[in-house]
């Protein structure tokens, strides 16, 4: 019974984990660029959103 629950949870997590990691990386990159130069942070965030949308909805 316990292994079945872990397997179900692991299956759901394996599909979402790359997106979670992409979001975390996008936030860190955007904040890092924002500390150097504010428009660079906004541009980085925009590119990150494009990549995340491509990962979720792209083929």
C-alpha positions in Angstrom: 0.0 0.0 0.0 2.8 2.4 0.9 4.7 1.8 -2.3 1.6 2.5 -4.4 1.1 5.9 -2.8 4.8 6.8 -3.3 4.7 5.7 -6.9 1.6 7.9 -7.6 3.1 10.9 -5.9 6.4 10.4 -7.7 4.6 10.2 -11.1 2.8 13.5 -10.6 6.0 15.1 -9.4 8.1 13.9 -12.3 5.9 15.8 -14.8 5.9 19.0 -12.8 9.4 19.1 -11.4 11.1 20.5 -14.6 8.6 23.3 -14.7 9.2 24.1 -11.0 13.0 24.1 -11.6 12.5 26.4 -14.7 10.5 28.9 -12.6 13.1 28.9 -9.8 15.9 29.5 -12.3 14.0 32.2 -14.0 13.4 34.0 -10.7 17.0 33.8 -9.7 18.3 35.0 -13.1 15.8 37.8 -13.2 16.6 39.0 -9.7 20.4 38.7 -10.4 20.1 40.8 -13.6 17.8 43.2 -11.8 20.5 43.9 -9.2 22.9 44.8 -12.0 20.6 46.8 -14.2 16.8 47.0 -13.8 15.8 46.8 -17.5 18.0 43.7 -17.9 16.0 42.1 -15.1 12.7 42.7 -16.9 14.1 41.4 -20.2 15.4 38.3 -18.5 12.0 37.7 -16.9 10.3 38.1 -20.3 12.6 35.6 -22.0 12.1 33.2 -19.0 8.3 33.4 -19.4 8.7 32.6 -23.1 10.8 29.5 -22.3 8.5 28.4 -19.5 5.4 28.7 -21.8 7.3 26.8 -24.5 8.1 24.0 -22.0 4.5 23.7 -20.8 2.6 24.3 -24.0 5.1 23.5 -26.7 5.7 20.3 -28.5 
